[in-house]
């Protein structure tokens, strides 16, 4: 497959986002990948010990060197996003965050849209269960003749500026995940699934996580 048909994203871990470490981490990633550049380089997590402006400055420097075509962030709250946008000369094209029907990310979503950024959703289908057994999901699945996973992924795709990135190691599951462009959920179905965010369930919350935005 030609290189220009593959979009390669990599991240810099939160302990390596000081300027010199960030550049070395990006270089090491390229060596492991066997590439001269990636398409998108993200800061994986913010680090409270490293000023946002320093990290974003280093991201810009890596882009200026041609090691990445685009730059962005991951797990940035609205407050951190404001800092990052103010510090960046090049556009920040994405904020990759945990997002699924059990987690309200409306504030981050609005901030990304205002900045012209994509909100890239990791863990988009939660862990499968119990989300896949929710009546709002199962009823839509029966109505459209789709799997619960396809219903949840379609819910993401109908939200402006949201890009879900489900994981799989199985070809058949990959095909299932991709087959979500030929149907649409109704407004009522979208709203019913969105109401599940009252659960406020976050899968990725660590000792180094930032102070999350309240719903």
MDAnalysis code that builds the backbone (N, CA, C; Angstrom):
import MDAnalysis as mda
import numpy as np

u = mda.Universe.empty(645, n_residues=215, atom_resindex=np.repeat(np.arange(215), 3), trajectory=True)
u.add_TopologyAttr("name", ["N", "CA", "C"] * 215)
u.add_TopologyAttr("resid", np.arange(1, 216))
u.add_TopologyAttr("resname", ["UNK", "UNK", "UNK", "UNK", "UNK", "UNK", "UNK", "UNK", "UNK", "UNK", "UNK", "UNK", "UNK", "UNK", "UNK", "UNK", "UNK", "UNK", "UNK", "UNK", "UNK", "UNK", "UNK", "UNK", "UNK", "UNK", "UNK", "UNK", "UNK", "UNK", "UNK", "UNK", "UNK", "UNK", "UNK", "UNK", "UNK", "UNK", "UNK", "UNK", "UNK", "UNK", "UNK", "UNK", "UNK", "UNK", "UNK", "UNK", "UNK", "UNK", "UNK", "UNK", "UNK", "UNK", "UNK", "UNK", "UNK", "UNK", "UNK", "UNK", "UNK", "UNK", "UNK", "UNK", "UNK", "UNK", "UNK", "UNK", "UNK", "UNK", "UNK", "UNK", "UNK", "UNK", "UNK", "UNK", "UNK", "UNK", "UNK", "UNK", "UNK", "UNK", "UNK", "UNK", "UNK", "UNK", "UNK", "UNK", "UNK", "UNK", "UNK", "UNK", "UNK", "UNK", "UNK", "UNK", "UNK", "UNK", "UNK", "UNK", "UNK", "UNK", "UNK", "UNK", "UNK", "UNK", "UNK", "UNK", "UNK", "UNK", "UNK", "UNK", "UNK", "UNK", "UNK", "UNK", "UNK", "UNK", "UNK", "UNK", "UNK", "UNK", "UNK", "UNK", "UNK", "UNK", "UNK", "UNK", "UNK", "UNK", "UNK", "UNK", "UNK", "UNK", "UNK", "UNK", "UNK", "UNK", "UNK", "UNK", "UNK", "UNK", "UNK", "UNK", "UNK", "UNK", "UNK", "UNK", "UNK", "UNK", "UNK", "UNK", "UNK", "UNK", "UNK", "UNK", "UNK", "UNK", "UNK", "UNK", "UNK", "UNK", "UNK", "UNK", "UNK", "UNK", "UNK", "UNK", "UNK", "UNK", "UNK", "UNK", "UNK", "UNK", "UNK", "UNK", "UNK", "UNK", "UNK", "UNK", "UNK", "UNK", "UNK", "UNK", "UNK", "UNK", "UNK", "UNK", "UNK", "UNK", "UNK", "UNK", "UNK", "UNK", "UNK", "UNK", "UNK", "UNK", "UNK", "UNK", "UNK", "UNK", "UNK", "UNK", "UNK", "UNK", "UNK", "UNK", "UNK", "UNK", "UNK", "UNK", "UNK", "UNK", "UNK"])
u.atoms.positions = np.array([
    [0.842, -1.193, 0.000],
    [0.000, 0.000, 0.000],
    [0.880, 1.247, 0.000],
    [0.595, 2.219, -0.861],
    [1.411, 3.435, -0.898],
    [1.351, 4.195, 0.428],
    [2.461, 4.803, 0.790],
    [2.540, 5.538, 2.056],
    [1.478, 6.629, 2.138],
    [1.173, 7.279, 1.022],
    [0.223, 8.387, 1.073],
    [-1.222, 7.927, 1.255],
    [-1.442, 6.605, 1.292],
    [-2.778, 6.083, 1.572],
    [-2.921, 5.637, 3.025],
    [-1.876, 5.825, 3.807],
    [-1.895, 5.450, 5.223],
    [-1.691, 6.703, 6.062],
    [-2.548, 6.894, 7.058],
    [-2.408, 8.033, 7.973],
    [-1.829, 7.507, 9.278],
    [-0.603, 7.898, 9.581],
    [0.114, 7.376, 10.746],
    [0.116, 8.415, 11.863],
    [-0.379, 7.999, 13.014],
    [-0.386, 8.852, 14.207],
    [0.465, 8.203, 15.283],
    [1.248, 8.999, 15.984],
    [1.954, 8.497, 17.159],
    [1.894, 9.560, 18.248],
    [2.247, 9.152, 19.467],
    [2.113, 10.045, 20.620],
    [3.411, 10.087, 21.411],
    [3.554, 11.161, 22.163],
    [4.677, 11.303, 23.091],
    [4.125, 11.155, 24.504],
    [4.693, 10.227, 25.266],
    [4.208, 9.936, 26.615],
    [4.422, 11.137, 27.529],
    [3.596, 11.232, 28.571],
    [3.547, 12.428, 29.413],
    [4.859, 12.722, 30.127],
    [5.678, 11.692, 30.372],
    [6.961, 11.914, 31.053],
    [8.045, 12.391, 30.090],
    [7.724, 12.471, 28.797],
    [8.712, 12.861, 27.781],
    [8.327, 14.134, 27.038],
    [7.530, 15.005, 27.671],
    [7.055, 16.171, 26.921],
    [7.828, 17.449, 27.229],
    [8.931, 17.349, 27.992],
    [9.845, 18.485, 28.049],
    [10.453, 18.644, 26.654],
    [10.789, 19.873, 26.253],
    [11.207, 20.104, 24.861],
    [12.249, 19.137, 24.310],
    [13.374, 18.955, 24.990],
    [14.410, 18.071, 24.437],
    [13.949, 16.622, 24.412],
    [13.275, 16.200, 25.471],
    [12.783, 14.824, 25.518],
    [11.741, 14.584, 24.432],
    [10.903, 15.568, 24.193],
    [9.854, 15.401, 23.195],
    [10.454, 15.170, 21.811],
    [11.448, 15.965, 21.455],
    [12.068, 15.789, 20.138],
    [12.752, 14.429, 20.030],
    [13.431, 14.005, 21.104],
    [14.090, 12.690, 21.070],
    [13.059, 11.569, 20.963],
    [11.939, 11.726, 21.665],
    [10.883, 10.716, 21.602],
    [10.309, 10.617, 20.192],
    [10.096, 11.755, 19.549],
    [9.580, 11.745, 18.177],
    [10.562, 11.066, 17.231],
    [11.835, 11.365, 17.395],
    [12.860, 10.742, 16.550],
    [12.897, 9.232, 16.761],
    [12.786, 8.809, 18.027],
    [12.810, 7.376, 18.333],
    [11.597, 6.666, 17.730],
    [10.445, 7.312, 17.776],
    [9.245, 6.718, 17.184],
    [9.415, 6.514, 15.683],
    [10.003, 7.496, 15.022],
    [10.222, 7.373, 13.579],
    [11.178, 6.231, 13.254],
    [12.202, 6.071, 14.080],
    [13.135, 4.955, 13.852],
    [12.415, 3.622, 13.994],
    [11.591, 3.488, 15.025],
    [10.871, 2.227, 15.234],
    [9.881, 1.958, 14.104],
    [9.278, 3.010, 13.588],
    [8.302, 2.859, 12.508],
    [8.952, 2.700, 11.139],
    [10.215, 3.064, 11.043],
    [10.894, 3.013, 9.755],
    [10.406, 4.084, 8.797],
    [10.042, 5.254, 9.346],
    [9.505, 6.352, 8.544],
    [10.354, 7.604, 8.721],
    [10.220, 8.521, 7.766],
    [10.911, 9.800, 7.926],
    [9.989, 10.873, 8.493],
    [8.675, 10.563, 8.544],
    [7.728, 11.482, 9.175],
    [6.439, 10.714, 9.479],
    [5.661, 11.240, 10.408],
    [4.315, 10.729, 10.655],
    [3.324, 11.787, 10.180],
    [2.072, 11.410, 10.137],
    [1.047, 12.362, 9.702],
    [0.520, 13.207, 10.855],
    [0.537, 12.633, 12.051],
    [0.037, 13.364, 13.215],
    [0.830, 12.961, 14.451],
    [1.349, 13.945, 15.155],
    [2.065, 13.713, 16.412],
    [1.275, 14.367, 17.535],
    [0.960, 13.578, 18.555],
    [0.162, 14.050, 19.680],
    [0.948, 14.009, 20.977],
    [0.668, 14.946, 21.862],
    [1.082, 14.838, 23.257],
    [0.066, 13.920, 23.927],
    [0.521, 12.783, 24.454],
    [-0.405, 11.755, 24.942],
    [-1.202, 12.220, 26.159],
    [-0.519, 12.831, 27.108],
    [-1.151, 13.384, 28.309],
    [-0.427, 14.670, 28.685],
    [-1.128, 15.633, 29.271],
    [-0.428, 16.795, 29.813],
    [0.375, 16.387, 31.044],
    [1.379, 17.173, 31.369],
    [2.214, 16.921, 32.544],
    [2.204, 18.184, 33.390],
    [1.669, 18.126, 34.612],
    [1.570, 19.347, 35.430],
    [2.918, 19.966, 35.765],
    [4.000, 19.191, 35.631],
    [5.332, 19.715, 35.941],
    [5.969, 20.438, 34.758],
    [5.347, 20.356, 33.600],
    [5.908, 20.973, 32.390],
    [4.914, 22.001, 31.855],
    [5.316, 23.263, 31.736],
    [4.396, 24.281, 31.211],
    [3.871, 23.904, 29.825],
    [2.589, 24.116, 29.631],
    [1.970, 23.780, 28.348],
    [2.673, 24.488, 27.197],
    [3.037, 25.753, 27.399],
    [3.675, 26.523, 26.327],
    [4.988, 25.888, 25.880],
    [5.740, 25.305, 26.826],
    [7.008, 24.657, 26.468],
    [6.754, 23.414, 25.612],
    [5.784, 22.637, 26.024],
    [5.456, 21.423, 25.275],
    [4.967, 21.755, 23.867],
    [4.088, 22.719, 23.774],
    [3.545, 23.092, 22.464],
    [4.631, 23.706, 21.588],
    [5.539, 24.452, 22.202],
    [6.665, 24.983, 21.436],
    [7.513, 23.875, 20.845],
    [7.722, 22.813, 21.629],
    [8.503, 21.675, 21.137],
    [7.765, 20.940, 20.022],
    [6.449, 20.810, 20.150],
    [5.659, 20.201, 19.073],
    [5.816, 20.990, 17.775],
    [5.750, 22.304, 17.892],
    [5.925, 23.153, 16.712],
    [7.308, 22.980, 16.103],
    [8.322, 22.830, 16.958],
    [9.689, 22.650, 16.458],
    [9.822, 21.339, 15.692],
    [9.197, 20.286, 16.199],
    [9.229, 18.990, 15.517],
    [8.533, 19.088, 14.156],
    [7.417, 19.797, 14.123],
    [6.717, 19.981, 12.846],
    [7.583, 20.783, 11.873],
    [8.244, 21.820, 12.375],
    [9.089, 22.650, 11.515],
    [10.238, 21.848, 10.916],
    [10.673, 20.812, 11.627],
    [11.744, 19.949, 11.124],
    [11.237, 18.945, 10.091],
    [9.944, 18.874, 9.898],
    [9.385, 17.949, 8.923],
    [9.180, 16.542, 9.440],
    [9.238, 16.362, 10.771],
    [9.070, 15.026, 11.337],
    [7.599, 14.621, 11.434],
    [6.702, 15.586, 11.332],
    [5.270, 15.308, 11.337],
    [4.557, 16.332, 10.470],
    [3.482, 15.904, 9.834],
    [2.703, 16.826, 9.002],
    [1.774, 17.681, 9.849],
    [1.230, 17.084, 10.912],
    [0.271, 17.791, 11.759],
    [0.605, 17.531, 13.224],
    [0.125, 18.411, 14.095],
    [0.333, 18.241, 15.534],
    [-0.998, 18.396, 16.265],
    [-1.054, 17.800, 17.458],
    [-2.258, 17.897, 18.265],
    [-1.977, 17.455, 19.686],
    [-3.039, 17.310, 20.454],
    [-2.916, 16.958, 21.867],
    [-3.866, 15.804, 22.179],
    [-3.755, 15.299, 23.380],
    [-4.623, 14.213, 23.820],
    [-4.878, 14.366, 25.309],
    [-6.099, 14.114, 25.727],
    [-6.496, 14.211, 27.131],
    [-6.338, 15.627, 27.681],
    [-6.557, 16.616, 26.839],
    [-6.502, 18.011, 27.272],
    [-7.912, 18.485, 27.620],
    [-8.034, 19.088, 28.794],
    [-9.293, 19.695, 29.219],
    [-9.492, 21.016, 28.480],
    [-10.627, 21.655, 28.702],
    [-10.874, 22.932, 28.031],
    [-9.857, 23.985, 28.447],
    [-9.498, 24.012, 29.725],
    [-8.524, 25.000, 30.192],
    [-7.155, 24.759, 29.567],
    [-6.724, 23.510, 29.539],
    [-5.432, 23.186, 28.934],
    [-5.457, 23.437, 27.430],
    [-6.597, 23.198, 26.828],
    [-6.723, 23.425, 25.391],
    [-6.566, 24.908, 25.060],
    [-7.137, 25.764, 25.886],
    [-6.977, 27.210, 25.661],
    [-5.506, 27.605, 25.713],
    [-4.791, 27.072, 26.706],
    [-3.356, 27.360, 26.812],
    [-2.603, 26.869, 25.581],
    [-2.916, 25.667, 25.167],
    [-2.206, 25.073, 24.033],
    [-2.449, 25.860, 22.751],
    [-3.688, 26.235, 22.519],
    [-4.017, 26.984, 21.307],
    [-3.331, 28.343, 21.290],
    [-3.256, 28.975, 22.448],
    [-2.613, 30.289, 22.529],
    [-1.113, 30.200, 22.294],
    [-0.525, 29.039, 22.597],
    [0.932, 28.888, 22.514],
    [1.410, 28.365, 21.165],
    [0.495, 27.893, 20.330],
    [0.905, 27.211, 19.099],
    [0.874, 28.131, 17.886],
    [1.955, 28.101, 17.126],
    [1.986, 28.832, 15.859],
    [1.302, 28.030, 14.753],
    [1.546, 26.733, 14.729],
    [0.893, 25.857, 13.755],
    [-0.470, 25.425, 14.295],
    [-1.412, 25.111, 13.432],
    [-2.722, 24.654, 13.897],
    [-2.609, 23.348, 14.696],
    [-3.357, 23.267, 15.775],
    [-3.532, 22.003, 16.490],
    [-4.784, 21.361, 15.899],
    [-4.623, 20.215, 15.273],
    [-5.725, 19.677, 14.471],
    [-6.625, 18.713, 15.229],
    [-6.178, 18.224, 16.399],
    [-6.975, 17.214, 17.091],
    [-6.709, 17.224, 18.583],
    [-7.745, 16.864, 19.332],
    [-7.629, 16.565, 20.755],
    [-8.231, 15.176, 20.928],
    [-7.382, 14.194, 21.234],
    [-7.849, 12.813, 21.376],
    [-8.220, 12.574, 22.832],
    [-9.478, 12.241, 23.078],
    [-9.977, 12.086, 24.440],
    [-10.853, 10.841, 24.544],
    [-11.007, 10.355, 25.768],
    [-11.970, 9.280, 25.992],
    [-13.377, 9.821, 25.751],
    [-14.130, 9.110, 24.949],
    [-15.500, 9.557, 24.677],
    [-16.347, 8.372, 24.245],
    [-17.484, 8.241, 24.887],
    [-18.468, 7.194, 24.589],
    [-19.793, 7.636, 25.205],
    [-20.881, 6.922, 24.967],
    [-22.171, 7.384, 25.487],
    [-22.258, 7.481, 27.008],
    [-21.379, 6.817, 27.728],
    [-21.405, 6.886, 29.184],
    [-20.646, 8.091, 29.745],
    [-20.036, 8.912, 28.896],
    [-19.203, 10.011, 29.384],
    [-19.549, 11.303, 28.653],
    [-19.950, 12.308, 29.410],
    [-20.286, 13.611, 28.834],
    [-19.006, 14.398, 28.557],
    [-18.731, 14.630, 27.295],
    [-17.580, 15.445, 26.901],
    [-18.050, 16.673, 26.113],
    [-19.226, 17.177, 26.443],
    [-19.803, 18.276, 25.671],
    [-18.965, 19.545, 25.746],
    [-18.335, 19.809, 26.891],
    [-17.524, 21.026, 27.005],
    [-16.268, 20.931, 26.141],
    [-15.616, 19.787, 26.190],
    [-14.422, 19.595, 25.358],
    [-14.809, 19.603, 23.880],
    [-15.920, 18.967, 23.567],
    [-16.397, 18.936, 22.182],
    [-16.643, 20.354, 21.665],
    [-17.300, 21.173, 22.467],
    [-17.579, 22.553, 22.056],
    [-16.290, 23.339, 21.863],
    [-15.320, 23.123, 22.751],
    [-14.039, 23.826, 22.636],
    [-13.294, 23.408, 21.374],
    [-13.336, 22.130, 21.066],
    [-12.681, 21.642, 19.846],
    [-13.346, 22.220, 18.603],
    [-14.659, 22.240, 18.592],
    [-15.370, 22.787, 17.433],
    [-15.061, 24.268, 17.258],
    [-15.022, 25.009, 18.355],
    [-14.732, 26.440, 18.272],
    [-13.341, 26.695, 17.712],
    [-12.420, 25.774, 17.989],
    [-11.037, 25.922, 17.527],
    [-10.803, 25.291, 16.158],
    [-11.829, 24.675, 15.588],
    [-11.665, 24.008, 14.301],
    [-10.875, 22.720, 14.381],
    [-10.896, 22.081, 15.553],
    [-10.165, 20.840, 15.781],
    [-11.115, 19.648, 15.744],
    [-10.587, 18.498, 15.388],
    [-11.337, 17.256, 15.535],
    [-11.249, 16.790, 16.983],
    [-12.345, 16.252, 17.505],
    [-12.297, 15.552, 18.780],
    [-12.256, 14.065, 18.445],
    [-11.108, 13.454, 18.643],
    [-10.902, 12.048, 18.310],
    [-11.257, 11.216, 19.537],
    [-12.195, 10.298, 19.379],
    [-12.732, 9.544, 20.510],
    [-12.059, 8.187, 20.652],
    [-11.273, 8.017, 21.730],
    [-10.775, 6.675, 22.043],
    [-11.725, 6.023, 23.046],
    [-11.669, 4.705, 23.140],
    [-12.658, 3.918, 23.904],
    [-14.081, 4.272, 23.459],
    [-14.337, 4.392, 22.154],
    [-15.637, 4.901, 21.707],
    [-16.808, 3.978, 22.005],
    [-16.540, 2.691, 22.205],
    [-17.634, 1.765, 22.518],
    [-17.534, 1.267, 23.961],
    [-16.867, 2.083, 24.829],
    [-16.668, 1.719, 26.232],
    [-15.931, 0.386, 26.259],
    [-16.407, -0.567, 27.053],
    [-15.835, -1.921, 27.042],
    [-16.796, -2.892, 26.369],
    [-17.712, -2.353, 25.611],
    [-18.769, -3.189, 25.050],
    [-19.919, -3.260, 26.033],
    [-19.842, -4.158, 26.966],
    [-20.854, -4.255, 28.017],
    [-20.476, -3.382, 29.214],
    [-21.475, -2.857, 29.927],
    [-22.918, -3.050, 29.729],
    [-23.547, -2.133, 28.681],
    [-22.729, -1.315, 28.013],
    [-23.276, -0.369, 27.036],
    [-24.086, -1.070, 25.956],
    [-23.580, -2.208, 25.464],
    [-24.256, -2.894, 24.361],
    [-25.605, -3.489, 24.764],
    [-25.873, -3.563, 26.061],
    [-27.155, -4.102, 26.527],
    [-28.139, -3.010, 26.935],
    [-27.753, -1.763, 26.785],
    [-28.655, -0.660, 27.120],
    [-29.838, -0.657, 26.144],
    [-31.067, -0.500, 26.648],
    [-32.236, -0.484, 25.760],
    [-32.136, 0.538, 24.628],
    [-31.533, 1.693, 24.894],
    [-31.399, 2.708, 23.841],
    [-30.550, 2.196, 22.686],
    [-29.596, 1.335, 23.003],
    [-28.706, 0.772, 21.979],
    [-29.342, -0.448, 21.319],
    [-29.872, -1.355, 22.125],
    [-30.421, -2.596, 21.561],
    [-31.655, -2.339, 20.695],
    [-32.482, -1.377, 21.104],
    [-33.678, -1.086, 20.297],
    [-33.294, -0.503, 18.943],
    [-32.280, 0.371, 18.921],
    [-31.813, 0.930, 17.648],
    [-31.172, -0.157, 16.791],
    [-30.456, -1.076, 17.434],
    [-29.821, -2.169, 16.694],
    [-30.871, -3.045, 16.011],
    [-31.951, -3.354, 16.727],
    [-33.027, -4.159, 16.130],
    [-33.700, -3.396, 14.986],
    [-33.933, -2.123, 15.204],
    [-34.652, -1.318, 14.209],
    [-33.877, -1.206, 12.898],
    [-32.558, -1.094, 13.008],
    [-31.734, -0.890, 11.809],
    [-31.077, -2.176, 11.307],
    [-31.240, -3.277, 12.043],
    [-30.604, -4.522, 11.637],
    [-29.091, -4.456, 11.733],
    [-28.596, -3.821, 12.791],
    [-27.160, -3.621, 12.988],
    [-26.732, -4.177, 14.341],
    [-25.424, -4.264, 14.539],
    [-24.916, -4.702, 15.836],
    [-24.890, -3.512, 16.792],
    [-24.876, -3.772, 18.109],
    [-24.755, -2.666, 19.063],
    [-23.515, -1.810, 18.819],
    [-22.400, -2.445, 18.457],
    [-21.180, -1.676, 18.192],
    [-21.391, -0.707, 17.038],
    [-22.064, -1.158, 15.991],
    [-22.320, -0.288, 14.843],
    [-23.231, 0.880, 15.220],
    [-24.189, 0.622, 16.093],
    [-25.078, 1.702, 16.535],
    [-24.288, 2.761, 17.292],
    [-23.425, 2.335, 18.192],
    [-22.649, 3.301, 18.979],
    [-21.677, 4.071, 18.090],
    [-21.040, 3.391, 17.159],
    [-20.118, 4.083, 16.253],
    [-20.870, 5.066, 15.359],
    [-22.073, 4.688, 14.931],
    [-22.871, 5.615, 14.124],
    [-23.267, 6.839, 14.946],
    [-23.566, 6.640, 16.221],
    [-23.873, 7.759, 17.135],
    [-22.714, 8.748, 17.155],
    [-21.497, 8.236, 17.242],
    [-20.325, 9.113, 17.200],
    [-20.261, 9.873, 15.875],
    [-20.434, 9.162, 14.784],
    [-20.236, 9.757, 13.467],
    [-21.255, 10.843, 13.146],
    [-22.408, 10.799, 13.783],
    [-23.419, 11.826, 13.541],
    [-23.214, 13.057, 14.404],
    [-22.160, 13.058, 15.207],
    [-21.818, 14.239, 15.997],
    [-20.733, 15.018, 15.253],
    [-20.979, 16.272, 14.996],
    [-20.072, 17.088, 14.189],
    [-18.684, 17.156, 14.813],
    [-17.675, 16.820, 14.004],
    [-16.297, 16.965, 14.456],
    [-15.784, 15.855, 15.340],
    [-16.542, 14.761, 15.496],
    [-16.115, 13.630, 16.323],
    [-15.635, 12.496, 15.415],
    [-14.457, 11.963, 15.714],
    [-13.881, 10.862, 14.939],
    [-13.592, 9.692, 15.877],
    [-14.412, 8.645, 15.883],
    [-14.167, 7.500, 16.758],
    [-13.064, 6.601, 16.213],
    [-12.237, 6.082, 17.111],
    [-11.154, 5.184, 16.692],
    [-11.219, 3.884, 17.506],
    [-12.146, 2.981, 17.175],
    [-12.237, 1.707, 17.894],
    [-11.038, 0.820, 17.602],
    [-10.665, 0.025, 18.585],
    [-9.553, -0.914, 18.423],
    [-10.083, -2.296, 18.071],
    [-9.337, -3.006, 17.246],
    [-9.636, -4.412, 16.996],
    [-8.416, -5.083, 16.386],
    [-8.298, -6.382, 16.623],
    [-7.236, -7.174, 15.993],
    [-7.834, -8.219, 15.053],
    [-9.159, -8.160, 14.846],
    [-9.857, -9.161, 14.041],
    [-10.395, -8.530, 12.762],
    [-10.131, -9.186, 11.625],
    [-10.561, -8.655, 10.332],
    [-12.077, -8.495, 10.269],
    [-12.800, -9.485, 10.794],
    [-14.251, -9.419, 10.706],
    [-14.812, -8.270, 11.540],
    [-14.178, -7.994, 12.676],
    [-14.610, -6.871, 13.507],
    [-14.276, -5.547, 12.838],
    [-13.133, -5.494, 12.158],
    [-12.760, -4.286, 11.422],
    [-13.795, -3.987, 10.345],
    [-14.200, -5.022, 9.616],
    [-15.214, -4.840, 8.574],
    [-16.527, -4.350, 9.178],
    [-16.889, -4.904, 10.334],
    [-18.116, -4.477, 11.018],
    [-18.026, -3.003, 11.412],
    [-16.878, -2.614, 11.947],
    [-16.704, -1.231, 12.392],
    [-16.780, -0.237, 11.233],
    [-16.338, -0.672, 10.061],
    [-16.322, 0.228, 8.908],
    [-17.688, 0.357, 8.237],
    [-18.554, -0.612, 8.466],
    [-19.848, -0.642, 7.769],
    [-20.907, 0.158, 8.525],
    [-20.651, 1.440, 8.698],
    [-21.582, 2.280, 9.463],
    [-21.963, 3.560, 8.711],
    [-21.692, 3.594, 7.425],
    [-21.938, 4.823, 6.659],
    [-23.211, 4.779, 5.828],
    [-23.901, 3.653, 5.825],
    [-25.055, 3.514, 4.937],
    [-26.386, 3.506, 5.681],
    [-26.402, 4.039, 6.895],
    [-27.659, 4.207, 7.621],
    [-27.502, 5.390, 8.569],
    [-28.594, 5.862, 9.115],
    [-28.549, 7.013, 10.023],
    [-29.501, 6.790, 11.189],
    [-29.089, 7.232, 12.355],
    [-29.946, 7.187, 13.531],
    [-30.880, 8.390, 13.515],
    [-32.071, 8.201, 14.034],
    [-33.019, 9.306, 14.134],
    [-32.599, 10.240, 15.267],
    [-33.181, 11.414, 15.284],
    [-32.894, 12.363, 16.366],
    [-33.275, 11.767, 17.711],
    [-34.379, 11.054, 17.747],
    [-34.823, 10.424, 18.999],
    [-33.831, 9.352, 19.452],
    [-33.320, 8.571, 18.511],
    [-32.336, 7.543, 18.858],
    [-31.040, 8.179, 19.347],
    [-30.608, 9.234, 18.678],
    [-29.401, 9.944, 19.110],
    [-29.570, 10.466, 20.533],
    [-30.708, 11.083, 20.800],
    [-30.948, 11.662, 22.126],
    [-31.005, 10.583, 23.202],
    [-31.641, 9.457, 22.893],
    [-31.758, 8.377, 23.879],
    [-30.387, 7.829, 24.254],
    [-29.502, 7.686, 23.278],
    [-28.147, 7.200, 23.563],
    [-27.349, 8.261, 24.314],
    [-27.528, 9.521, 23.943],
    [-26.802, 10.602, 24.619],
    [-27.170, 10.701, 26.091],
    [-28.395, 10.352, 26.434],
    [-28.837, 10.428, 27.827],
    [-28.090, 9.456, 28.727],
    [-27.426, 8.465, 28.144],
    [-26.659, 7.506, 28.945],
    [-25.453, 8.151, 29.608],
    [-25.098, 9.372, 29.193],
    [-23.936, 10.046, 29.790],
    [-24.150, 10.371, 31.262],
    [-25.387, 10.280, 31.741],
    [-25.648, 10.503, 33.167],
    [-24.877, 9.526, 34.035],
    [-24.466, 8.422, 33.475],
    [-23.669, 7.436, 34.220],
    [-22.300, 7.997, 34.591],
    [-21.757, 8.898, 33.770],
    [-20.463, 9.559, 34.005],
    [-19.372, 8.547, 34.341],
    [-19.198, 7.568, 33.474],
    [-18.217, 6.497, 33.688],
    [-16.978, 6.759, 32.841],
    [-15.851, 6.944, 33.502],
    [-14.583, 7.186, 32.811],
    [-13.672, 5.980, 33.017],
    [-13.139, 5.432, 31.935],
    [-12.272, 4.261, 32.004],
    [-10.823, 4.625, 32.293],
    [-10.365, 5.741, 31.748],
    [-8.944, 6.110, 31.829],
    [-8.762, 7.316, 32.737],
    [-8.509, 7.048, 33.996],
    [-8.302, 8.113, 34.979],
    [-7.163, 7.678, 35.889],
    [-6.045, 8.391, 35.814],
    [-4.828, 7.965, 36.492],
    [-4.334, 9.038, 37.454],
    [-3.308, 8.698, 38.207],
    [-2.772, 9.646, 39.185],
    [-2.250, 10.913, 38.524],
    [-1.820, 10.816, 37.276],
    [-1.273, 11.974, 36.569],
    [-2.312, 12.671, 35.684],
    [-3.559, 12.208, 35.737],
    [-4.599, 12.825, 34.905],
    [-4.852, 14.266, 35.332],
    [-5.256, 15.125, 34.401],
    [-5.600, 16.500, 34.771],
    [-6.932, 16.541, 35.512],
    [-7.280, 17.701, 36.027],
    [-8.592, 17.878, 36.647],
    [-9.615, 17.994, 35.526],
    [-10.455, 16.974, 35.418],
    [-11.372, 16.903, 34.284],
    [-12.443, 17.984, 34.337],
    [-12.956, 18.344, 33.175],
    [-14.095, 19.263, 33.105],
    [-15.323, 18.593, 33.715],
    [-16.087, 19.353, 34.489],
    [-17.343, 18.827, 35.006],
    [-18.385, 18.840, 33.897],
    [-19.280, 17.842, 33.881],
    [-20.332, 17.819, 32.849],
    [-21.179, 19.088, 32.885],
])
